[in-house]
Amino acid sequence: MPRIECLNLGPQCVSLRLPLAVVERDAGTATVGGGAHIGDLSGAGQQHGLATPTGTVRTVGMAGLTLAGGYGPLCGRYGLAVDNLLRADVVLADGRLVTASPDGDAELFWALRGGGGNFGVVTSLMYRLHELPTVLSGMMLFPFAQAATVLTGYREIVATAADEATIMAGFLPNPDGPPLVFLCPMWSGADLAEGERLIAGLERLGNPVMSQIAATPYHDALSMFDGAMRVPPSYGPNYERLASAKCRYDPDNIFASAVPALAV
Ligand SMILES: Cc1cc2nc3c(=O)[nH]c(=O)nc-3n(C[C@H](O)[C@H](O)[C@H](O)COP(=O)(O)OP(=O)(O)OC[C@H]3O[C@@H](n4cnc5c(N)ncnc54)[C@H](O)[C@@H]3O)c2cc1C
């Protein structure tokens, strides 16, 4: 269902509506509207066996992500989202609509690529796409007691891994005990056997309590995070405490205001 995305700037209103994502197959590019989500772009690309770097969570905005850089599971191979940005249409503060690219308004294009939302309202963005029908991707979980061994081994593996491998690591809350260590590998190389060897090496870093890795299109691989980012039950009461501390955040004295709030 199409979403209506709109920035209300008082007397001016800039519509960020459709098209959310259009793939130009022959040109190897995709253009998304300023209000498009990651999933709009990855989903449109998947229909053609194409992909470009995005973040990991499909409901995050592609414009906000890109303007801040945009790292994700394809970064090792294809760079940041901003490295794949070819063009952006921008409404400037004086109401003019301009197209920023290496060939026109190049300084604005340079500024947009990492400068955040400070330079105008981006109404559309064009990205370079890459042939990528399948990735090898998923998650493995290790007991907290193995964290030091797993993370030390992880650091050694990523130091020499091929560019086609991007591996996220971290901790996940565990309602039944201490947090679990997660490794989320994504192998984007054509040689899946090489990716499987890498993943087997990761599994050998400890005794995983769960390991679910599969060959799948990129857009589908990102669905792994669809449910995990809801506030309850992952963060539970701690989220409420953090939110309340954030409300009381005093930029002049963060430690005096925020830290006692967390201890309540
Ligand atoms: C659950 C979650 C997962 C995340 N994962 C990743 C990740 O894997 N990789 C990563 O790099 N980042 C990640 N992020 C961070 C995310 O990229 C930033 O929070 C980004 O700013 C979100 O953009 P948004 O459009 O969704 O949010 P918004 O709050 O809508 O936008 C954030 C800011 O971006 C600017 N902006 C947004 N749209 C426009 C526009 N059309 N024109 C001009 N300025 C605009 C504005 O300054 C706005 O204040 C994640 C965030 C969340 C909440």
The ligand as a MOL file (V3000), in Angstrom:
LIG
                    3D

  0  0  0     0  0            999 V3000
M  V30 BEGIN CTAB
M  V30 COUNTS 53 58 0 0 0
M  V30 BEGIN ATOM
M  V30 1 C 16.1660 0.2260 13.7930 0
M  V30 2 C 17.2810 1.0220 13.1580 0
M  V30 3 C 18.2680 0.3800 12.4590 0
M  V30 4 C 19.2830 1.1140 11.8600 0
M  V30 5 N 20.2510 0.4560 11.1450 0
M  V30 6 C 21.1670 1.1650 10.4710 0
M  V30 7 C 22.1250 0.5020 9.6310 0
M  V30 8 O 22.1300 -0.7150 9.4980 0
M  V30 9 N 23.0130 1.2750 8.9520 0
M  V30 10 C 23.0190 2.6480 9.0690 0
M  V30 11 O 23.8560 3.2930 8.4140 0
M  V30 12 N 22.1550 3.2920 9.8730 0
M  V30 13 C 21.2330 2.5800 10.5630 0
M  V30 14 N 20.3380 3.2240 11.3560 0
M  V30 15 C 20.4540 4.6570 11.5300 0
M  V30 16 C 19.6250 5.3620 10.4440 0
M  V30 17 O 20.3040 5.2900 9.2070 0
M  V30 18 C 19.4590 6.8370 10.8140 0
M  V30 19 O 18.7230 6.9090 12.0060 0
M  V30 20 C 18.7760 7.6140 9.7020 0
M  V30 21 O 18.8930 8.9870 9.9900 0
M  V30 22 C 17.3100 7.2160 9.6100 0
M  V30 23 O 16.6780 7.9410 8.6080 0
M  V30 24 P 15.0860 7.9750 8.4910 0
M  V30 25 O 14.7920 8.6470 7.1880 0
M  V30 26 O 14.5210 6.6310 8.7550 0
M  V30 27 O 14.6680 8.8260 9.7520 0
M  V30 28 P 14.1640 10.3050 9.8250 0
M  V30 29 O 14.0650 10.6030 11.2940 0
M  V30 30 O 12.9680 10.4860 8.9630 0
M  V30 31 O 15.3610 11.1120 9.1860 0
M  V30 32 C 16.5340 11.3380 9.9240 0
M  V30 33 C 17.1250 12.6410 9.4380 0
M  V30 34 O 17.5820 12.4610 8.0830 0
M  V30 35 C 17.3160 13.6230 7.3350 0
M  V30 36 N 16.3760 13.2720 6.2550 0
M  V30 37 C 15.5660 12.1990 6.1590 0
M  V30 38 N 14.9090 12.2050 4.9940 0
M  V30 39 C 15.2900 13.3410 4.3450 0
M  V30 40 C 14.9690 13.9160 3.1020 0
M  V30 41 N 14.1100 13.3360 2.2490 0
M  V30 42 N 15.5640 15.0790 2.7740 0
M  V30 43 C 16.4420 15.6820 3.5960 0
M  V30 44 N 16.7890 15.1840 4.7890 0
M  V30 45 C 16.2210 14.0180 5.1540 0
M  V30 46 C 16.7490 14.6540 8.2830 0
M  V30 47 O 17.8410 15.3900 8.8190 0
M  V30 48 C 16.1570 13.8250 9.3710 0
M  V30 49 O 16.1070 14.5110 10.6040 0
M  V30 50 C 19.3200 2.5230 11.9670 0
M  V30 51 C 18.3040 3.1740 12.6810 0
M  V30 52 C 17.2890 2.4480 13.2560 0
M  V30 53 C 16.1870 3.1560 14.0070 0
M  V30 END ATOM
M  V30 BEGIN BOND
M  V30 1 1 1 2
M  V30 2 1 2 3
M  V30 3 2 2 52
M  V30 4 2 3 4
M  V30 5 1 4 5
M  V30 6 1 4 50
M  V30 7 2 5 6
M  V30 8 1 6 7
M  V30 9 1 6 13
M  V30 10 2 7 8
M  V30 11 1 7 9
M  V30 12 1 9 10
M  V30 13 2 10 11
M  V30 14 1 10 12
M  V30 15 2 12 13
M  V30 16 1 13 14
M  V30 17 1 14 15
M  V30 18 1 14 50
M  V30 19 1 15 16
M  V30 20 1 16 17
M  V30 21 1 16 18
M  V30 22 1 18 19
M  V30 23 1 18 20
M  V30 24 1 20 21
M  V30 25 1 20 22
M  V30 26 1 22 23
M  V30 27 1 23 24
M  V30 28 2 24 25
M  V30 29 1 24 26
M  V30 30 1 24 27
M  V30 31 1 27 28
M  V30 32 2 28 29
M  V30 33 1 28 30
M  V30 34 1 28 31
M  V30 35 1 31 32
M  V30 36 1 32 33
M  V30 37 1 33 34
M  V30 38 1 33 48
M  V30 39 1 34 35
M  V30 40 1 35 36
M  V30 41 1 35 46
M  V30 42 1 36 37
M  V30 43 1 36 45
M  V30 44 2 37 38
M  V30 45 1 38 39
M  V30 46 1 39 40
M  V30 47 2 39 45
M  V30 48 1 40 41
M  V30 49 2 40 42
M  V30 50 1 42 43
M  V30 51 2 43 44
M  V30 52 1 44 45
M  V30 53 1 46 47
M  V30 54 1 46 48
M  V30 55 1 48 49
M  V30 56 2 50 51
M  V30 57 1 51 52
M  V30 58 1 52 53
M  V30 END BOND
M  V30 END CTAB
M  END
